[in-house]
Amino acid sequence: MTGIAVFQSNVLVADAGNRCIHRFDTTGDFIADIGKRDPEARLDGLICPSPYLGLAVDKAGVIYVTNPGMTRVERYSLDGKLLGFWGEGGAQPQQFSGCCNPTSVALLGDGRTATAEKITPRVKVYDAKGKMLAFIGPEHFTKEAAGLGLAVDSAGRLFVMDPGDGKVRIFQQEK
């Protein structure tokens, strides 16, 4: 298990090994899997070549999931319907570099989405349509940083855990 989020009476658990998001109720009863491969619906599903699969859920219950094998962020409804996605692989700053990125996702209260990457550790902030708004490059993290953890507080500050040195770095938008 690589991530957890709660929305109302739903507990969502990211499972990179099984390549899906498990949905439970708050008593622990299983409801459904989200993001599984579905050839009939022509859905590739979540592809996790490494042990990273991040998720977050917004105030409306839309689930944001990293799909590292497809180098993108996907959005799902609580009933498992793929609502959309954005992102692409490549070497440019706005793209997800190398294999198996993005690894983590966090939602800012104003509709922006933050992502983190491994190999070249970097964090980016995107608008709702996937346009990059901010780039926090590898110079802010240790060379050993892999699997950066992300969290956002109510003031919109972005907290990034660097496992290379065990420190949490705090970033906020300039006013």
Contacts in CASP RR format, 6 or more apart in sequence:
PFRMAT RR
TARGET T0000
AUTHOR 0000-0000-0000
METHOD contacts of the structure
MODEL  1
MTGIAVFQSNVLVADAGNRCIHRFDTTGDFIADIGKRDPEARLDGLICPS
PYLGLAVDKAGVIYVTNPGMTRVERYSLDGKLLGFWGEGGAQPQQFSGCC
NPTSVALLGDGRTATAEKITPRVKVYDAKGKMLAFIGPEHFTKEAAGLGL
AVDSAGRLFVMDPGDGKVRIFQQEK
1 13 0 8 1.000
1 14 0 8 1.000
1 15 0 8 1.000
2 14 0 8 1.000
2 15 0 8 1.000
2 16 0 8 1.000
2 51 0 8 1.000
2 52 0 8 1.000
2 53 0 8 1.000
2 54 0 8 1.000
3 13 0 8 1.000
3 14 0 8 1.000
3 53 0 8 1.000
3 54 0 8 1.000
3 55 0 8 1.000
4 11 0 8 1.000
4 12 0 8 1.000
4 13 0 8 1.000
4 14 0 8 1.000
4 55 0 8 1.000
5 11 0 8 1.000
5 12 0 8 1.000
5 55 0 8 1.000
5 56 0 8 1.000
5 57 0 8 1.000
5 63 0 8 1.000
6 12 0 8 1.000
6 26 0 8 1.000
6 57 0 8 1.000
7 57 0 8 1.000
7 61 0 8 1.000
7 63 0 8 1.000
7 78 0 8 1.000
8 61 0 8 1.000
9 25 0 8 1.000
9 26 0 8 1.000
10 23 0 8 1.000
10 24 0 8 1.000
10 25 0 8 1.000
10 26 0 8 1.000
10 31 0 8 1.000
10 57 0 8 1.000
10 61 0 8 1.000
10 78 0 8 1.000
11 23 0 8 1.000
11 24 0 8 1.000
11 25 0 8 1.000
11 26 0 8 1.000
11 28 0 8 1.000
12 21 0 8 1.000
12 22 0 8 1.000
12 23 0 8 1.000
12 24 0 8 1.000
12 34 0 8 1.000
12 55 0 8 1.000
12 57 0 8 1.000
12 63 0 8 1.000
13 21 0 8 1.000
13 22 0 8 1.000
13 24 0 8 1.000
14 21 0 8 1.000
14 53 0 8 1.000
14 54 0 8 1.000
14 55 0 8 1.000
14 65 0 8 1.000
15 21 0 8 1.000
15 22 0 8 1.000
15 53 0 8 1.000
16 48 0 8 1.000
16 50 0 8 1.000
16 51 0 8 1.000
16 52 0 8 1.000
16 53 0 8 1.000
17 48 0 8 1.000
17 51 0 8 1.000
17 53 0 8 1.000
18 33 0 8 1.000
19 35 0 8 1.000
19 36 0 8 1.000
19 37 0 8 1.000
19 45 0 8 1.000
19 46 0 8 1.000
19 47 0 8 1.000
19 48 0 8 1.000
19 53 0 8 1.000
20 33 0 8 1.000
20 34 0 8 1.000
20 35 0 8 1.000
20 36 0 8 1.000
20 46 0 8 1.000
21 33 0 8 1.000
21 34 0 8 1.000
21 35 0 8 1.000
21 46 0 8 1.000
21 55 0 8 1.000
21 63 0 8 1.000
21 65 0 8 1.000
21 76 0 8 1.000
22 30 0 8 1.000
22 33 0 8 1.000
22 34 0 8 1.000
23 30 0 8 1.000
23 31 0 8 1.000
23 32 0 8 1.000
23 33 0 8 1.000
23 34 0 8 1.000
23 78 0 8 1.000
24 30 0 8 1.000
24 31 0 8 1.000
25 31 0 8 1.000
32 79 0 8 1.000
32 80 0 8 1.000
34 63 0 8 1.000
34 65 0 8 1.000
34 76 0 8 1.000
34 80 0 8 1.000
35 43 0 8 1.000
35 45 0 8 1.000
35 46 0 8 1.000
35 65 0 8 1.000
35 74 0 8 1.000
35 76 0 8 1.000
35 80 0 8 1.000
35 82 0 8 1.000
36 45 0 8 1.000
36 46 0 8 1.000
37 43 0 8 1.000
37 44 0 8 1.000
37 45 0 8 1.000
38 45 0 8 1.000
43 82 0 8 1.000
44 70 0 8 1.000
45 67 0 8 1.000
46 53 0 8 1.000
46 65 0 8 1.000
46 67 0 8 1.000
46 74 0 8 1.000
47 67 0 8 1.000
47 68 0 8 1.000
47 69 0 8 1.000
47 70 0 8 1.000
48 68 0 8 1.000
48 69 0 8 1.000
48 100 0 8 1.000
49 68 0 8 1.000
49 69 0 8 1.000
49 99 0 8 1.000
49 100 0 8 1.000
50 68 0 8 1.000
50 99 0 8 1.000
50 100 0 8 1.000
50 103 0 8 1.000
50 118 0 8 1.000
52 66 0 8 1.000
52 68 0 8 1.000
52 100 0 8 1.000
52 103 0 8 1.000
52 104 0 8 1.000
52 118 0 8 1.000
52 147 0 8 1.000
53 65 0 8 1.000
53 66 0 8 1.000
53 68 0 8 1.000
54 65 0 8 1.000
54 66 0 8 1.000
54 103 0 8 1.000
54 104 0 8 1.000
54 105 0 8 1.000
55 63 0 8 1.000
55 64 0 8 1.000
55 65 0 8 1.000
55 66 0 8 1.000
55 105 0 8 1.000
56 63 0 8 1.000
56 64 0 8 1.000
56 105 0 8 1.000
56 106 0 8 1.000
56 107 0 8 1.000
56 113 0 8 1.000
57 63 0 8 1.000
57 64 0 8 1.000
57 107 0 8 1.000
58 64 0 8 1.000
58 107 0 8 1.000
58 111 0 8 1.000
59 109 0 8 1.000
61 77 0 8 1.000
61 78 0 8 1.000
62 75 0 8 1.000
62 76 0 8 1.000
62 77 0 8 1.000
62 83 0 8 1.000
63 75 0 8 1.000
63 76 0 8 1.000
63 77 0 8 1.000
63 78 0 8 1.000
63 80 0 8 1.000
64 73 0 8 1.000
64 74 0 8 1.000
64 75 0 8 1.000
64 105 0 8 1.000
64 107 0 8 1.000
64 113 0 8 1.000
65 73 0 8 1.000
65 74 0 8 1.000
65 75 0 8 1.000
65 76 0 8 1.000
65 105 0 8 1.000
66 73 0 8 1.000
66 74 0 8 1.000
66 101 0 8 1.000
66 102 0 8 1.000
66 103 0 8 1.000
66 104 0 8 1.000
66 105 0 8 1.000
66 115 0 8 1.000
67 73 0 8 1.000
67 74 0 8 1.000
67 85 0 8 1.000
68 99 0 8 1.000
68 100 0 8 1.000
68 101 0 8 1.000
68 102 0 8 1.000
68 103 0 8 1.000
69 99 0 8 1.000
69 100 0 8 1.000
70 85 0 8 1.000
71 87 0 8 1.000
71 88 0 8 1.000
71 89 0 8 1.000
71 90 0 8 1.000
71 95 0 8 1.000
71 96 0 8 1.000
71 98 0 8 1.000
71 101 0 8 1.000
71 102 0 8 1.000
72 85 0 8 1.000
72 86 0 8 1.000
72 87 0 8 1.000
72 88 0 8 1.000
72 96 0 8 1.000
73 85 0 8 1.000
73 86 0 8 1.000
73 87 0 8 1.000
73 102 0 8 1.000
73 105 0 8 1.000
73 113 0 8 1.000
73 115 0 8 1.000
73 126 0 8 1.000
73 130 0 8 1.000
74 82 0 8 1.000
74 84 0 8 1.000
74 85 0 8 1.000
75 82 0 8 1.000
75 83 0 8 1.000
75 84 0 8 1.000
75 85 0 8 1.000
76 82 0 8 1.000
76 83 0 8 1.000
77 83 0 8 1.000
86 126 0 8 1.000
86 129 0 8 1.000
86 130 0 8 1.000
87 95 0 8 1.000
87 96 0 8 1.000
87 130 0 8 1.000
88 95 0 8 1.000
88 96 0 8 1.000
89 95 0 8 1.000
89 96 0 8 1.000
89 97 0 8 1.000
89 98 0 8 1.000
89 101 0 8 1.000
90 96 0 8 1.000
90 97 0 8 1.000
90 98 0 8 1.000
91 97 0 8 1.000
93 122 0 8 1.000
93 124 0 8 1.000
93 132 0 8 1.000
93 135 0 8 1.000
94 124 0 8 1.000
94 131 0 8 1.000
94 132 0 8 1.000
94 135 0 8 1.000
96 102 0 8 1.000
96 115 0 8 1.000
96 117 0 8 1.000
97 117 0 8 1.000
97 119 0 8 1.000
97 120 0 8 1.000
97 122 0 8 1.000
98 119 0 8 1.000
99 119 0 8 1.000
100 118 0 8 1.000
100 119 0 8 1.000
101 117 0 8 1.000
101 118 0 8 1.000
101 119 0 8 1.000
102 115 0 8 1.000
102 116 0 8 1.000
102 117 0 8 1.000
103 116 0 8 1.000
103 117 0 8 1.000
103 118 0 8 1.000
103 147 0 8 1.000
103 148 0 8 1.000
104 115 0 8 1.000
104 116 0 8 1.000
104 147 0 8 1.000
104 148 0 8 1.000
104 149 0 8 1.000
104 150 0 8 1.000
105 113 0 8 1.000
105 114 0 8 1.000
105 115 0 8 1.000
105 116 0 8 1.000
105 150 0 8 1.000
106 113 0 8 1.000
106 114 0 8 1.000
106 150 0 8 1.000
106 151 0 8 1.000
106 152 0 8 1.000
106 158 0 8 1.000
107 113 0 8 1.000
107 114 0 8 1.000
107 152 0 8 1.000
108 114 0 8 1.000
108 125 0 8 1.000
108 152 0 8 1.000
108 156 0 8 1.000
108 158 0 8 1.000
109 152 0 8 1.000
109 156 0 8 1.000
110 156 0 8 1.000
111 127 0 8 1.000
111 128 0 8 1.000
112 125 0 8 1.000
112 126 0 8 1.000
112 127 0 8 1.000
112 128 0 8 1.000
112 133 0 8 1.000
113 125 0 8 1.000
113 126 0 8 1.000
113 127 0 8 1.000
113 128 0 8 1.000
113 130 0 8 1.000
114 123 0 8 1.000
114 124 0 8 1.000
114 125 0 8 1.000
114 126 0 8 1.000
114 150 0 8 1.000
114 152 0 8 1.000
114 158 0 8 1.000
115 123 0 8 1.000
115 124 0 8 1.000
115 126 0 8 1.000
115 150 0 8 1.000
116 122 0 8 1.000
116 123 0 8 1.000
116 147 0 8 1.000
116 148 0 8 1.000
116 149 0 8 1.000
116 150 0 8 1.000
116 160 0 8 1.000
117 123 0 8 1.000
117 124 0 8 1.000
117 148 0 8 1.000
118 145 0 8 1.000
118 146 0 8 1.000
118 147 0 8 1.000
118 148 0 8 1.000
119 146 0 8 1.000
120 138 0 8 1.000
121 137 0 8 1.000
121 138 0 8 1.000
121 141 0 8 1.000
121 142 0 8 1.000
121 145 0 8 1.000
121 146 0 8 1.000
121 147 0 8 1.000
121 148 0 8 1.000
121 162 0 8 1.000
122 135 0 8 1.000
122 136 0 8 1.000
122 137 0 8 1.000
122 138 0 8 1.000
122 141 0 8 1.000
123 135 0 8 1.000
123 136 0 8 1.000
123 137 0 8 1.000
123 140 0 8 1.000
123 148 0 8 1.000
123 150 0 8 1.000
123 158 0 8 1.000
123 160 0 8 1.000
123 171 0 8 1.000
124 132 0 8 1.000
124 134 0 8 1.000
124 135 0 8 1.000
124 136 0 8 1.000
125 132 0 8 1.000
125 133 0 8 1.000
125 134 0 8 1.000
125 158 0 8 1.000
126 132 0 8 1.000
126 133 0 8 1.000
127 133 0 8 1.000
134 173 0 8 1.000
136 160 0 8 1.000
136 171 0 8 1.000
138 145 0 8 1.000
140 160 0 8 1.000
140 169 0 8 1.000
141 148 0 8 1.000
141 160 0 8 1.000
141 162 0 8 1.000
141 164 0 8 1.000
141 169 0 8 1.000
142 162 0 8 1.000
142 164 0 8 1.000
142 165 0 8 1.000
144 163 0 8 1.000
144 164 0 8 1.000
144 165 0 8 1.000
145 162 0 8 1.000
145 163 0 8 1.000
145 164 0 8 1.000
146 163 0 8 1.000
146 164 0 8 1.000
147 163 0 8 1.000
148 160 0 8 1.000
148 161 0 8 1.000
148 162 0 8 1.000
148 163 0 8 1.000
149 160 0 8 1.000
149 161 0 8 1.000
149 163 0 8 1.000
150 158 0 8 1.000
150 159 0 8 1.000
150 160 0 8 1.000
150 161 0 8 1.000
151 158 0 8 1.000
151 159 0 8 1.000
151 161 0 8 1.000
152 158 0 8 1.000
152 159 0 8 1.000
153 159 0 8 1.000
155 172 0 8 1.000
156 172 0 8 1.000
156 173 0 8 1.000
157 170 0 8 1.000
157 171 0 8 1.000
157 172 0 8 1.000
158 170 0 8 1.000
158 171 0 8 1.000
158 172 0 8 1.000
159 168 0 8 1.000
159 169 0 8 1.000
159 170 0 8 1.000
160 168 0 8 1.000
160 169 0 8 1.000
160 170 0 8 1.000
160 171 0 8 1.000
161 167 0 8 1.000
161 168 0 8 1.000
162 168 0 8 1.000
162 169 0 8 1.000
END
